[in-house]
Amino acid sequence: MTNSERKKHKEAALKAWKTIRREKRAKAAESTAKITSFISPESIKKIKHPEIIGLREDTVLPWRGNRIVLPFDKTPADIACGMFWEVRWAYGCPFDCSYCYLRGTMRGRMKPQYVRTELVLQALDEAFEKIKTPALFNSGELSDSLMNPTLMEPIVDKFEEQNLHKIYLLSKCGTKNIAFLADMPRKQVICGWSINASVVARLWEKCAAPPEGRIEAANLVSDAGYDTRVRIDPIFPIKDWRIYYGHLLNKILSKFTPNKIILGTPRGLWKTIKYAKEANADLEWTQFFAEDSSWGKKLAFELRKEIYTFFYDKLVSAGYPKSKISLCKETVTMWKALGLHLTLGQCNCYGAKNLN
């Protein structure tokens, strides 16, 4: 067999393999439609975001969204987070992390419920027509973006029908849930993985994929050509936290270079703690709170500053660009104390400036 023949044989085998994968996913989609718990349009209207605490009157938008695509613009004024767009394609999460704020979404119910795909696609069509400036749509705000790949695939494909907006996928899933991404790179999709130190994952993220599995999934998607990012949040100041989180950074950067890295520390909303207690979840993570803020309980200011300084120093010393690091749901005072550039009125993680 000549080299040319070998090449053609390899290409044909690859094409056949991809066809088989697509057919398997199509069959899985039929099964998913039969067993998945779908939420009614009437119920969607009644669901409130668990992190809406205060009201901001300074955000002026030409469109206020529909039931499924909505602006998150209720951040308290002293928090350095502006508006971003959500795609509420599902509610809840199978990973049931001890500290998860989603406990407050539906009064403690964590079992995923989905919006019917045709309704999501219709909502996106309206959003694409109404929103005239480039925007990043976060699909991982009220659920894990990759917890049901069969339902997410047509949603990400919808974004490929235009070139103005992008969708952000945020997940704690491992390699089993990324086949539809790895098989076909997409230009309007940004992938993000929430990854914590292994000791923290064993304590309070027991049902999620191990951090090593999340890193490998992110690496594979990055290799496939996707803009891939990492979220290290919440960072817990457990004993020897510098060692554990230093190891985490080494593991990530030795595998691939994230396009952006988002940092955050624990936030204790009263609803989160209330429903965690009712679910008999491990509440040891609440021991670190030392002060109140307009975004719930937080670590002491100086401890948070120490944590962020540690991460910035480690990343910059490893050659990672400081401009590609961001803080999530932090105070304006903290940004200023760290000497960081802040874009007021815009989400520093999912705002329009983060499209590239």
C-alpha positions in Angstrom: 0.0 0.0 0.0 1.4 3.4 -1.0 1.6 6.4 1.3 -1.3 8.0 -0.6 -3.4 4.9 -0.2 -2.6 4.7 3.5 -3.6 8.4 3.9 -7.0 7.8 2.1 -7.6 4.7 4.2 -6.9 6.6 7.4 -9.2 9.4 6.3 -12.0 7.0 5.4 -11.7 5.2 8.8 -11.8 8.5 10.6 -14.9 9.6 8.7 -16.6 6.3 9.4 -15.7 6.6 13.1 -17.2 10.1 13.3 -20.4 8.9 11.6 -20.7 6.1 14.1 -20.2 8.6 16.9 -22.9 10.9 15.5 -25.4 8.0 15.1 -24.8 7.0 18.7 -25.4 10.5 19.9 -28.6 10.7 17.9 -29.9 7.5 19.6 -28.8 8.9 23.0 -30.8 12.1 22.2 -33.9 10.0 21.6 -33.4 8.2 25.0 -32.7 11.5 26.7 -35.9 13.1 25.5 -37.8 10.2 27.1 -36.2 10.2 30.5 -35.1 13.8 31.1 -37.0 16.0 33.5 -38.2 19.1 31.6 -39.4 22.3 33.3 -42.6 24.0 32.0 -42.4 27.5 30.5 -44.8 28.7 33.3 -42.4 27.5 36.0 -39.4 29.2 34.3 -41.0 32.6 35.0 -41.1 31.9 38.7 -37.4 31.0 39.2 -35.2 33.7 40.6 -31.4 33.7 40.4 -30.0 32.7 43.9 -27.3 35.4 43.8 -29.6 38.4 43.2 -29.2 40.4 46.4 -29.4 44.1 45.7 -30.7 46.2 42.8 -28.8 48.4 40.4 -30.6 51.1 38.5 -27.6 52.2 36.5 -27.7 49.5 33.8 -29.5 50.7 30.6 -30.3 47.9 28.2 -32.1 48.1 24.8 -33.6 44.7 25.6 -34.5 43.0 28.9 -34.4 39.5 27.7 -37.0 36.7 27.6 -37.6 33.8 30.0 -34.5 31.9 28.9 -32.0 34.5 27.8 -31.7 37.1 30.5 -29.3 39.9 31.6 -27.7 39.4 35.1 -27.5 43.0 36.2 -28.5 42.9 39.9 -25.0 43.0 41.3 -24.6 45.2 44.4 -22.8 48.5 43.6 -19.8 47.8 45.8 -19.0 44.5 43.9 -16.8 44.9 40.8 -19.1 42.9 38.5 -21.2 44.3 35.8 -23.9 42.9 33.5 -23.6 39.7 31.6 -26.0 37.5 29.6 -27.3 34.1 30.8 -28.7 31.2 28.8 -31.0 29.4 31.2 -31.2 26.1 29.4 -31.3 24.1 32.6 -31.6 24.5 36.3 -29.7 22.4 39.0 -26.6 20.3 38.9 -25.9 16.6 39.5 -22.6 17.2 41.3 -24.2 18.6 44.5 -21.1 20.4 45.7 -21.4 21.3 49.4 -20.9 25.0 48.9 -23.0 25.4 45.7 -25.2 28.6 45.6 -27.6 26.7 43.3 -29.2 25.3 46.5 -31.0 28.6 46.7 -32.4 28.4 43.1 -35.3 26.1 43.7 -35.4 25.8 47.5 -32.8 23.1 47.8 -33.6 21.1 44.8 -30.4 20.2 43.0 -31.6 17.5 40.6 -31.3 19.0 37.1 -34.4 20.1 35.2 -34.1 21.2 31.6 -35.9 23.7 29.3 -37.1 22.0 26.1 -34.5 22.5 23.4 -36.9 24.1 20.9 -37.7 26.8 23.4 -34.1 27.5 24.0 -33.4 27.8 20.3 -36.4 30.1 19.9 -35.1 32.3 22.7 -31.7 32.5 21.2 -33.1 33.5 17.8 -34.9 36.4 19.5 -31.7 37.3 21.5 -29.6 37.3 18.3 -32.1 39.7 16.7 -32.4 42.1 19.6 -28.8 42.2 20.9 -26.8 44.2 18.3 -23.4 44.4 20.0 -21.1 41.4 20.6 -22.0 39.5 23.7 -20.8 36.4 25.7 -23.7 34.2 26.8 -23.0 32.2 30.0 -24.7 28.8 30.0 -23.1 27.6 33.3 -24.6 30.1 35.7 -27.6 28.0 36.9 -26.3 24.5 35.9 -23.3 22.6 34.7 -23.0 23.4 30.9 -21.8 19.8 30.0 -24.0 17.8 32.4 -26.1 16.7 29.4 -24.1 16.9 26.1 -27.0 15.6 24.1 -29.1 18.7 25.0 -26.2 21.1 24.8 -25.0 20.2 21.3 -27.9 21.8 19.4 -27.5 24.9 21.6 -23.9 25.4 20.7 -24.6 24.7 17.1 -27.2 27.5 17.1 -24.3 29.9 17.9 -22.5 28.8 14.8 -25.3 30.2 12.7 -24.1 33.8 13.4 -20.7 35.4 14.1 -21.5 38.2 16.5 -22.1 36.4 19.8 -20.4 33.5 21.6 -21.6 31.0 24.2 -19.6 30.2 27.3 -19.6 26.6 28.6 -18.6 26.2 32.3 -18.2 22.7 33.7 -16.8 20.3 36.3 -17.2 17.3 33.9 -14.5 15.0 32.8 -13.5 13.6 29.4 -16.7 11.5 29.0 -18.8 14.6 28.3 -16.7 16.4 25.6 -17.0 14.1 22.5 -19.3 16.5 20.7 -16.9 19.3 21.2 -13.7 17.4 20.3 -15.3 15.9 17.2 -16.2 19.3 15.6 -14.4 22.6 16.6 -16.7 25.6 16.7 -15.7 29.3 16.4 -18.5 30.7 18.5 -17.9 28.5 21.6 -15.7 29.2 24.6 -15.0 26.4 27.1 -14.3 26.8 30.7 -13.5 24.4 33.5 -14.0 24.9 37.2 -11.1 23.2 38.9 -10.1 23.1 42.5 -7.3 21.6 44.5 -7.6 17.8 44.9 -8.0 17.9 48.7 -10.9 20.5 48.4 -12.5 18.4 45.6 -12.4 15.3 47.8 -14.0 17.2 50.7 -16.7 19.3 49.0 -16.9 18.3 45.3 -17.3 14.6 45.8 -19.7 13.9 42.8 -17.8 16.0 40.2 -15.0 14.6 38.1 -11.6 14.6 39.8 -9.5 17.7 39.1 -7.1 15.6 37.0 -10.0 14.5 34.8 -11.2 18.1 34.4 -7.7 19.3 33.5 -7.5 16.5 30.9 -10.9 17.4 29.4 -9.9 21.0 29.2 -6.6 20.0 27.6 -8.3 17.9 24.9 -10.8 20.6 24.1 -8.0 23.1 23.9 -6.1 20.8 21.5 -9.2 20.6 19.4 -8.9 24.4 18.8 -11.3 25.9 21.4 -10.7 29.0 23.4 -10.3 27.2 26.8 -10.3 28.9 30.2 -10.0 27.9 33.8 -12.0 29.0 36.9 -10.4 28.4 40.3 -13.2 29.3 42.6 -13.9 29.0 45.5 -10.3 29.0 46.8 -10.4 27.7 50.4 -7.7 28.6 52.9 -7.4 25.1 54.2 -4.2 24.0 56.1 -1.2 24.2 53.7 -3.4 25.8 51.0 -0.4 27.4 49.3 1.1 23.9 48.7 -2.1 22.4 47.4 -3.0 25.3 45.1 0.6 25.7 44.0 0.4 22.0 42.8 -2.9 22.7 41.1 -1.4 25.6 39.1 1.6 23.4 38.1 -0.8 20.6 36.9 -2.8 23.0 34.8 0.1 24.9 33.2 2.0 21.7 32.5 -0.9 20.4 30.5 -2.0 23.5 28.6 -2.2 27.3 28.8 -5.7 28.6 29.5 -6.7 31.6 27.6 -7.9 33.2 30.8 -7.9 32.3 34.5 -10.7 33.4 36.9 -10.1 33.4 40.6 -12.6 33.6 43.5 -12.9 32.9 47.2 -15.9 31.4 49.1 -19.2 33.3 49.3 -21.8 32.4 51.8 -25.3 33.4 50.8 -27.8 32.8 53.5 -30.0 30.6 51.2 -27.0 28.5 50.3 -26.2 27.8 54.0 -29.9 27.3 54.9 -30.6 24.6 52.3 -27.2 23.0 52.8 -28.2 22.5 56.4 -31.5 21.0 55.4 -29.8 18.6 53.0 -27.3 17.6 55.7 -24.4 18.7 53.5 -21.0 19.1 55.0 -20.8 22.6 56.3 -17.1 22.6 57.3 -16.5 25.0 54.4 -18.3 27.8 56.3 -15.7 27.9 59.1 -13.6 30.3 57.0 -16.0 33.2 56.9 -15.1 36.2 58.9 -17.0 39.2 57.6 -20.3 40.1 55.9 -20.6 41.8 52.5 -23.4 42.8 50.1 -22.7 39.4 48.4 -23.0 37.3 51.5 -20.4 36.1 53.9 -16.7 36.3 52.9 -13.2 35.5 54.1 -11.5 38.4 55.9 -10.3 41.1 53.6 -6.6 40.6 54.3 -6.8 36.9 53.8 -8.5 37.3 50.5 -5.8 39.8 49.5 -3.1 37.3 50.5 -4.7 34.5 48.5 -5.0 36.6 45.3 -1.5 37.9 45.7 -0.2 34.4 46.0 -2.0 33.3 42.8 -0.9 36.4 40.8 2.7 36.0 41.9 2.7 32.3 41.0 1.1 32.7 37.6 3.2 35.8 36.6 6.4 34.1 37.7 5.4 31.1 35.5 5.1 33.5 32.5 1.3 33.7 32.5 0.1 37.2 31.4 -1.3 39.2 34.3 -3.9 40.8 32.0 -5.5 37.3 31.5 -6.3 36.9 35.2 -9.6 38.1 36.7 -11.4 38.1 40.0 -15.0 37.0 40.3 -17.6 38.7 42.6 -15.0 40.7 44.4 -15.3 44.1 45.9 -14.1 47.3 44.1 -12.0 47.9 47.2 -10.1 44.6 46.7 -9.4 45.3 43.0 -8.0 48.7 44.0 -6.0 47.2 46.9 -4.3 44.8 44.5 -3.7 47.5 41.9 -5.7 45.8 39.2 -7.3 47.4 36.2 -11.1 47.4 36.6 -13.7 47.9 33.9 -16.7 49.3 35.8 -20.2 48.5 34.5 -19.0 45.3 32.7 -18.6 41.7 34.0 -14.8 41.1 34.2 -15.3 37.4 33.6 -18.1 37.1 31.1 -18.6 40.6 29.8 -18.1 41.6 26.2 -14.4 42.4 26.7 -13.9 38.6 27.3 -15.0 37.5 23.9 -11.4 36.9 22.8 
